[in-house]
Amino acid sequence: MAFVDKARVFIQSGRGGNGHISFRREKFVPAGGPDGGDGGDGGSVIFVVDEGQNTLEDYRHASKFSAPNGEDGKGRNMTGRRGEDLILKVPEGTLIREASSGRVITDLSGDNRRCVILKGGRGGKGNQHFASSTMQAPKFAEPGGEAKTLEILMELKVIADVGLVGFPSVGKSTLLSIVSNAKPKIAAYHFTTLTPMLGVVDLPDAHGFVMADIPGLIEGAADGAGLGDEFLQHIERCKILIHMVDASGSEGRDPLEDIEKINHELEKYSIDLMKKKIIIAANKMDLIPADLLGTELDPVLRIREKYEPLGYQIFPISTATRQGVREMLYTISSELDRLPKGATVYASEYDPETELAAQSEAPVTVSYDEDSGMYVVEGPGVERMLDRTNLETEKGLAFLQKFVEERGINDRLKELGIHEGDIVRLYGHTFEYYE
């Protein structure tokens, strides 16, 4: 299975079923009342964390996911079947954004394991609900709520306390393999690993932590090729970064230049990355000639002179001989104990329910329906207001009256010639009009 950490798809909730218009037709019941059933609610689109997944591969080739519609109501007061919810499984650490603005809808990390992104349309009420003392045979029913469609971006950001960054072949994968339970493929490749690798570091008498080997810079970085967003996104949740360099220069590169290039990539991607605690692991100490150590040509001494004044901690290590590794791990554990617990979780910036309703906001319409003899008030704002208002209470009725006044609905009704005692219909509710 390929490692996929980004996906762009359309999602759509189910439309609500229409309310039904029918009347009882039974033997010996010559004038049966209305018995139109309600439409079923449409299915919602729900994202859940699947512990067994670590990639967005399932969304690589599919571009649209739709929940089923609700079924229309039927006669004899039969409610239409509800559309099943569409459950989409993603790895922990998946960030879901609204595609056009990039704003965060939800971050499926930490305690957030399940999120309803799009709610299904509400089923329409059948004509049985509209019967009253003045309207015993209503010949209308409520339509089902519309489906909602949204284009989203999914972005996987791995959950790890510590991230390993650096050029290929500096020893990141080897370090992860010797300090954790991870088993990365290791070889002297001059190109980068394509998959972030996680490992749990267990320490006697200290708190363990999760370490991630983040894919390194591709060959050609000296010519301006950088890490790119594809991999840097995976270190945004890390609390500490281990910047690993080949202190011996065995690959023909200057370790100081490597640090500068990596730092440039981090800063270019996000200035916040440079605010993290950064530890420099000067690897391959076993390959540095002994007569260089302690001289002005000592690469570790050069790194210390430049970066210790900037607040970096430098650890000379060797993944081949394990030199300095234990000391570095215990320092990292101690540093993590001082930092806030829990993974970084991104706050929501976009509420689909509110935003999509605002986009589809249409003016309130007021009309007279000659077939039913009623004045009809419709519009998305009216429907949402009724959803939020308990009309069985005095407070709810006062809120309705204020809404009618502020939206100019009363003035429009008067223009159409309404009189006291006439019936006004607002979706599933009917009211007698009084001055």
N, C-alpha and C positions, 0 to 999 in steps of 0.2 A: 504494500500500500504506500502510495506517495505521501509525502508530508506536505499538506496544504494549510497555510495559516491565514489566508484571506479568501473571502468569497463575496460576491455581489449578486443578490437575488431579489425577485419580487415575491411578496407574500400577499395573500388575499383571504380575508375572512369570508364566512358564508353569509349569503343574503337571508333575511328572515322570511319565512313563508307568509303568504297573504292570508288574511282572515277570510272566512267563507260566508257567503250569503245564501241562506236557505231557510225554509219554514217546515214545520212539522206536517207530514202528510200521512196521517194514520186513519184507519177505519174508525168511523164514529167520532172523529175529531175534525169537523168541517172547517174550522178556522184556527188551525194550530199556530202557535207563536213562533218567533224566530229561533232557529237552533243551529246557526252557523258557528262552527268551531274555530278556535284560534290557530294561527299559523305557528309552526315550530320555530324556535330561535335558530339562527345560523351558527355554524361551528366557529369557534375562536381559534386563533393561531397562538400556540403556546410553546415557548422554548424552555427546555429543561437540561440540566447538567447530567451527562452520562459519564460515570466514573471510568468506563471502559474505553472511552474515546480520547485520543490525543492529537487529532487532526481534523480539519474541515473537509476532508476528502469527499464526504457524501454530498457536498454542495458544489463540487468542482464542475460537473457537467450539467446540472439541472439549474434552470434559470427562474422557474416559477413554482410556488407551492401554494395550493388553494385548499381551504377547508370546505366541506360540503355545505350546501344550502339547507335551510330549514324547509320542511314540507308544508304545503298549503293546508289550511284547515279543511275540515269536511263537515257534512251534515250530521245531524243528531249529536251536536255539541262535541264532535270528535276533534281533538287537537292534533295538528300535524306533527310528524316526527321531528325531533330536534336534530340538526346537523351535528355530526360528531366533531369534537375538537381535533384540530391537527396538531399533533405533538412532534416537535422537531428537536432532536437530540444533538447537543453540542458538547465539546470538552469544557472542563472547568477553565476559567480564564478567558472565555469568549466575550468580547466587547461587541455590542450591537449598536450601530449608528444609523441615523437617517442619512440616506445616500447623498442627497443634494447639498445639505448643510454640514454634514460630518458631525452633527451634534449627537451626544450619547443618549441612547434610549435606555439601555440597561447594561450592567456589567455582571455577568454570571460568575461571580467569585464569592468567596467567603460564605456567608449564610444565605446569599441569594442563589437558590438552586432552581427556581422556577419563576417564569415571568410571562404573563399574558400580554402579548405585544399588540394584537388586534382582536377586539371583541366582535363576536358575530352579531349580525343585525337582529333586532328584536322581532319576534313573531307578531304579525298584525292581529288585532282582535276581530273575532267574528261578529256578525250582526246581532247575536244574542245579547251583547253588552250594551247595545244602543237603544234597547226598548225602554220606554218610559210611559207614564200615564197619558202623555200627549202624543207619543209616537210608539204605537203598539206593533207596527210592522215595518221596522227600518229596512230599507232596501240598499243599504250600504255597509261596507266593512272596512277595516283598516288595512292598508297595504303593509307588507313586511318591511323592516328596516333594510337599508341598502348595505351591500357588501363594502368593505373598506380595503383599499389596495395601498401598498407601501413598498418602495424600493429601499432595501437596507444593505449596509455593509457589515460583514462579520469579520472580526479581526481577533486572532488568537494571540494572547500575551501570556507566556508561560508563568506559572506561579513558583517562584523560587526566592530564597532569602539572599543568595549570593550569585552573581553572574560573572562568568569568566569571559573576558574579551581579549582580543589580540590577533596578530597575524596568524595565518596557517603555519603549522609545523613548529610552534613555539612550545608545545607540550601541554596544551589545555586538556585534550582528551586523555592523555596519560595521567595527568594530575587527578582528573575526575575518577579514573579507573582505580587508582591506588588508595583514594581516600573515601570512596563510597561504594554502594552496591551497583553502580552503573557499569555497563559493559560496552563502551563505545568501540567502534572499529578504529584501530590505531595503525598508522603507517606514515612514512615520510612523504605524504602527499603534498604537492605544491599548489593544490587548489583547496577550496574550503569544504568542510562538512556541510551538508545541505539540511540537516535536521538538528534543532536544539536537543540536547541530551540532559536529562535530569538525574541526579543521584542524591541519596540521603547520606549525610555525613554523621556518623555516630561517634561520640567522644566519651571516654570514661571520665566520670566526675565533672562533666560539663554538658551544657545543652547542645544537642545536635542541631543540624540545619539542612536545608535543601540547597544544593548547588546546581547551577545550570551551565553547561558548556554551550556558549552562544557561537554560532558559525562565524568564522573569522573573515578578514579582508580577502578578497579574491586577488589572484596574481595580477600584477599591473597597477597596484595601489600607488607605487612610486610615480606613475604617469597620470595620477589623478582619479583612478577608479576607487570608489569608496564602499563602505559597508552597505549603504542603502537602507531604505525603510524596511526592506523585507526581513532583516534580522534585528535591527536596532529596537524594533517594537517589543522584542522579547526581554529586554533588560529594564523596561520602564517600571516593572513591579519590584525589581530587586532593591534591597536596602543597601547592599555593599557590592561594589564592583572590584574584582581582582583583575588588574591590568597586567597580563603576563607577557614578558618579553624574553627573547633569546639573548641573555647577557653576554654569551660567548661570541656572538656574531657569526655563528657557524653557517648561517644561510647567506652570509655576505652583506647583512644589513646592520646599520648602526642602531643599537637599542634606544638611544636618545631620540633619534629620528622616528623610530617606530612609535614611541610614546606620544610624540607631538602629533603624528598623523592620526593615531587613534583618538586622541583628545579632540582634534579638529573635527573628526567625524561625529563624535558624541555631541559636541557643542552645536554643530550644524543641524543635527537632528532635533535636539531639544536642549535648551540651556539648563533645564532642570536636571539632566543627567550629570552635569558637572557639579551639581550641589550634593550629590551622593558621596558617601564615604568611599574613597578609592584607595586600594592597596596595590602597590606594585610588587609583583612576584618576579624577581630577576632569576630566571631559570637557567639551567645547564651550567651551573657553577663548576661541575666536574670537568667541563671542557675548557675552562679558562686556564692558561698556563700559570703555574704557581709563581713564576718570577714577575708576573704582571700585578699580582695582588699587592695592594698597599702603595703602588706607584701612581703617578699621574695618569697612566694609561689603564688603570684599573676601572673597568666599565661600571662596576657597582658604586665605586667611589664617585664617579662622574654623575651617576643617577642620583645619589644621595645629595651631592652638592647643589644640584638644580631643583630637586623635587621635595626634599625634606623641609626647606624653608616655606614651601607652599602648603604644608600640612599633610603631605602624603607619608604613609608608612611604607618602608622598603624592606622586603624580606629576600635575602639571597637564598635560593633553594636549588635543589636538584631532584627532579622526578626520577632520575635513574638511581641515585643513591639514597633518596629520601632526606637528604640534608635540608634542615630548616623547615620542612613541611609541617611537622607536629607543632612547632612554635607558632607558625602562621595560623593554623587551624584554631588553636586555643585563643589566639588574639581575636580572630574573627568571631568566635563564640562569645567572648567577653564584650565585644563591641555590639553584637546583636542584642545582648541582654540590656544594653542601655537604650536601645531604640524601641519605638512603639511596637506592640505585638500585632500580629495579623497582617494579611496581605493588603497591599494598596488596592482599594476598590474605587472605581471612578463613579462620580455622582451623575445622576440622570439629568440631562439637559433638554430632553425632548419627550413630551407626552403625546403619543399618537392620537389618543382619544380626543384631547383638547385641540391639538394642532389640526387634525383632519377635519374636525367639526368647524373650526374657524375658516379653513380653506373653502369649505362647501357652504359657508353661511350665505343664505339667500334671504331677501327681505320677507317679512311676514306678509302673507297674502290673506285678504279678507274678501269673501265672495258670498253670493246667495245661491243656494242649490234649490232650484225649483222642484226637482223630483221629491226631495225630502222636506221641503219647506223650511229649511234651516239655513242660518248663516254659518259659514265655515271659516275657521281661522287655522291657517297652516304655516309651516316653516320650520326649519331645523331648530331654531332657537326656542320655538314653542314646545317642540317635542322634548328637548333637553330640560326645559324648565319643568315640565310635567313629571319627568323622570325623577327630578330632585325634590319635588314638592309633595308633601302629604296633605291632600285636600280634605282629609277627614278632620283636620284641626283648624281652629280659628286663625292661628298664625299662618298656616298654609294658605287659607283663603285670602288673608290680607296680602300675602306675598303675590298671589295671583292677580288681585285687584291692582296692585302697584305695577306689576308687569304690563297689564293691559293698558294702563294709563300712560306709562313711559314709552311704550312702543306705538302709541297713537292708534291703537286698535279701536278704542271707543269712538274716536272721531270718524274713523273709516266706517264703522257700523252705522253711525248716524247719517253719513253721506249716502249709504245704501238704503236708508229709510226704515231702520229698525224701530220697533215699538216695544213698550213694556209687555212682558209675557212671551215675546218671541224666543225661539230656541237658538242658542249659539253652540256649535259643536267645535271642540278643540280636541282633535284626535279621538281618543277613547272616552271623552267626557262630554256631557251635555249640560248646559246651564240655561236657566230662564233669565232673560235680560230685564234689569230694573234700572231706572234712572237714579 
